[in-house]
Amino acid sequence: MRPPVRPRGGAGHVTAPLPGEGTSPRPGFKDPSFRRSVALFRAFLREQDDPETCYALLARDAVDQVEACDGSVAGRTVLDVGGGSGYFTEEFRRRGANAFLFEPDVAELGGTPPAASVVADGYLLPLRDGVADVTFSSNVLEHVADPETFLSELARVTRPGGLIYVSFTNWLSPWGGHEWAPWHYFGAERARARYLRRTGRPAKHTLGENLFAVHIGSTLRQVRARDDVTVVSARSRYWPFLAEAVVKAPGIREFATWNLLLILRRCPP
């Protein structure tokens, strides 16, 4: 799931109550757990009708994952690369981080992007080396033609010892075709044609243009071969149990992982 353009007037969405939360501003879900996975899946099913709830929950959950791995983000410099209209950026800021949004598509920023948002390509960020304590990229890797170069840029702008959070929806996941999933299993063009017939509008994503077939096995091999990062965790982002075990099963992982989360640590130069 990539954050959509946020409707106008939505800056306060980050404190809206979520399913099972009452008025608590934090999800408080054990990760992994069935309760967490069910809440995320239910929110995802309402993404088109209620993006505020969906992406507010996803942002809180993602920042919880960062903090569980690396401690509080308060006072830290966080780069949200490809974060759309800023749900993740605003959640990091709500927790005291100095967070900055970098988004290449002006349309994705929407009408009310977070202050100090920057229109910039993730392949070439306008930043010096090692400026970030945390570099964050949620569901962007499948939208770039050259994932290795993109990952290199994330590593470049992260300080030695800093954290890099990268998640993506792998092509053979049931959600790999995005809005035209799961029909991508029968071919991308056929799936896009079906989407057009069913909805009366062309699909947002086109394979080979703004959506690419990224696979878990090849991505893990590329990342593990790098000398500028070490892998802290490679896991399914949404699975309710055995989140790391499923990623270790060749073949099965391409279908069962759903969404791969890589947490990386920047190595000294």
Phi, psi and omega in degrees: 000125174251136182305133177278178171296126183282136175300154179299150176076024187252019185297334182273008185296340189289348179251009180293139178294149182244168182305126177080005186258343190066237180251011180293136179278358182238145181291319178065023181278139168291138184233118359276158175195155178297320182300315179298312183297319179296318180297317179295318181293318178297319178296320179298321180296336179259013186306313184292323183273332185218067182297332181302308181295316183301307187278337172294317178295315180298320180295316180297318180296317181295317179291326173301319179296319178298313183291327177296330182270328192227009180083181183303142178270358182303129178082356183267155176270121183238132175252123176257104187261116181079029187276016175062234185270003166105017179301315181291317178303314182292325177292318175301316180295323180299332180264012172097005179280154170270089190254141182228136182260130175238116185223126183282339186254112181301323180298326181290335180293333180074191185278336183227067179290160177302152178302147177064026173290147184237130173277111185204147178279133180294343176285338186212079182284138182280061185220152175282169181296142168067032183275341190255141169280324178224128172247126192236132178214108183255117174056049177244328189303325180286356180254006179245142184285336184231082183300325181297317179294321178299314179295324178298322180290321176299318179293321183301318186274000179261135181292154173305130184090348180286169185254141175238121180250118181227127173231152176204155175270114182286151190300320184273003170297153174304339180255011186299331178273006181056237188293341178256016173285154000270015185288353175297340177297338181260010179114138185296314183294320177297320180294319179293322178295320178297318180299317179297317179295321185284324186254339183081009178221151181290149179293149179292324187255140176233125181299130180090353178245299178232013174214134186228151183278090180262134184244154185288311183302310182293324179294317179297319179297318180296316183292317182290339178277351182284151177254003180257354178219155168241151182272116175279316181206140171231115190207165170287131183291329190243352184298143183276351180200160178048043186296327177273327183296321183296330180286342181272358184259099181305145180082295180301321184298332182294334179258323191271339185293325181075303182209121183271131174250123175248123172248119187241152175246130180288128179277156172298149180294000000 
